[in-house]
Amino acid sequence: MPEPQNFSREAPSLPARNAREAIPVGELNHAIATMLERGFPLTWVRGEISNFTRAASGHWYFSLKDARAQIRCVMFRGRNQHVDFTPREGEAVEVRAVVTLYEARGDLQLGVEAMRRAGLGNLYEAFLRLKEKLAQAGLFAPERKRPVPSHPRSIGIVTSLQAAALRDVLTTLRRRAPHVPVTVYPVPVQGAGAAQKIADMLDQASARRECDVIILCRGGGSIEDLWSFNEEVVAHAIARSAVPVVSGVGHETDFTIADFVADVRAPTPTGAAELVSPDRGHLLALTRRAGDALAQSMRRELDRRAQHLDWLARRLRSPQAQLQERRARVDNLARHLRSALRETVVAQRHRQQLLAMRWTACRPDMAAARADVTRLSQRMQAAAARMQERQAQRLASVAGALELLAPQRTLERGYAVLLDQRGRALRSPAELRPGGVVEAHLAEGVADIAIAGVQAKLGGI
């Protein structure tokens, strides 16, 4: 509950005026607004949302009301963007606001600075703490979620026998799947000890294994009404259930810990019933379509088999006709074989004759070849004799020329060759030195000559 506030009684005074002078409306409203803002500081106010409107600018306009009265409120975009939910009609909330006056119209209103759901103080904080704890423990992990059977053999409902949600669920199940048996596990869904009783009933339903899926449901209400489904004992009971659990608690905008732990969360109890039950009308329609398709397929198959039977009947003939046909075919093949053999023999005979003619044409004439060899041999011998005679004449001519140029013949004509001590031929008088020794080669021998003196003379032989 909001704490009592000490409001100041002091108000701003209007400027001094003549007693008969009229006060402008705007000035009066401004003075009233200033007085309200100073006299009523920020405080928490509780009430239900009414006439909620979101303006294009992002501001929220609504009224707060209770059983006795109502007051207009405004929450500007800079403030409402920090609210973690969108208010809806009839929702109980607590707002932290200042009392002011909208001067343009003279309307009393609350300027809202903060908003929370009613009763969310300690309960909501406890909800968030438990949610974080169970999330860290892995109870919300997607991998532990089990699929809901599409065609359950039996459906269980854990809720109160007096709950309107039970009637909605049973009505939906009777309409969609009247052939599926339903087992109701009665349990109180709010009040002291309700959470432990819900957990015990879930354990009992899981142990009895009478159902393929369990619906945990109740109707809408405030956070206090739904708090049994935010208890840790219920969360662990849902997690250890051997049967898949579908949570259908409250309205579509209501979220509880049970919704996060359950294998599937439905927006409403009726939605939970629709999730777990196959639609009987839809199944019957599918069955009729499947039956029609099967009958049509059977007719097509029978027609195809009848057509195939007619085709086989047309191909069926007597053994005598088949034997006669095979005999005619063998005779035809024999004729073809004989004709092929005759053609092959004739072709091979023609080819042999052609090869014989070609071989005869290519066979060499031995007598003519011998005559050619003899003639060529004689010509070769004559040519060899003539060549030998020419070579002998040429050799004699060269030998005579060589004889004329031989050094010995030159010496025999009276010439001599002088060599120095190193065996080199002396060609100039300048190469002779007095006292030196030269070797003189003559036609009939060699002599060493000592040089007493050298006198060079001009001219030659």
Secondary structure as GFF3:
##gff-version 3
##sequence-region A 1 461
A	DSSP	alpha_helix	25	39	.	.	.	ID=ss1
A	DSSP	beta_strand	43	54	.	.	.	ID=ss2
A	DSSP	beta_strand	60	65	.	.	.	ID=ss3
A	DSSP	beta_strand	70	75	.	.	.	ID=ss4
A	DSSP	alpha_helix	77	80	.	.	.	ID=ss5
A	DSSP	beta_strand	92	102	.	.	.	ID=ss6
A	DSSP	beta_strand	107	117	.	.	.	ID=ss7
A	DSSP	alpha_helix	120	136	.	.	.	ID=ss8
A	DSSP	three_ten_helix	142	144	.	.	.	ID=ss9
A	DSSP	beta_strand	155	159	.	.	.	ID=ss10
A	DSSP	alpha_helix	164	176	.	.	.	ID=ss11
A	DSSP	beta_strand	182	186	.	.	.	ID=ss12
A	DSSP	alpha_helix	194	208	.	.	.	ID=ss13
A	DSSP	beta_strand	213	218	.	.	.	ID=ss14
A	DSSP	three_ten_helix	227	230	.	.	.	ID=ss15
A	DSSP	alpha_helix	232	239	.	.	.	ID=ss16
A	DSSP	beta_strand	245	249	.	.	.	ID=ss17
A	DSSP	alpha_helix	257	261	.	.	.	ID=ss18
A	DSSP	beta_strand	264	265	.	.	.	ID=ss19
A	DSSP	alpha_helix	269	276	.	.	.	ID=ss20
A	DSSP	alpha_helix	280	315	.	.	.	ID=ss21
A	DSSP	alpha_helix	319	362	.	.	.	ID=ss22
A	DSSP	alpha_helix	366	404	.	.	.	ID=ss23
A	DSSP	alpha_helix	407	412	.	.	.	ID=ss24
A	DSSP	beta_strand	417	419	.	.	.	ID=ss25
A	DSSP	three_ten_helix	429	431	.	.	.	ID=ss26
A	DSSP	beta_strand	437	442	.	.	.	ID=ss27
A	DSSP	beta_strand	445	450	.	.	.	ID=ss28
###
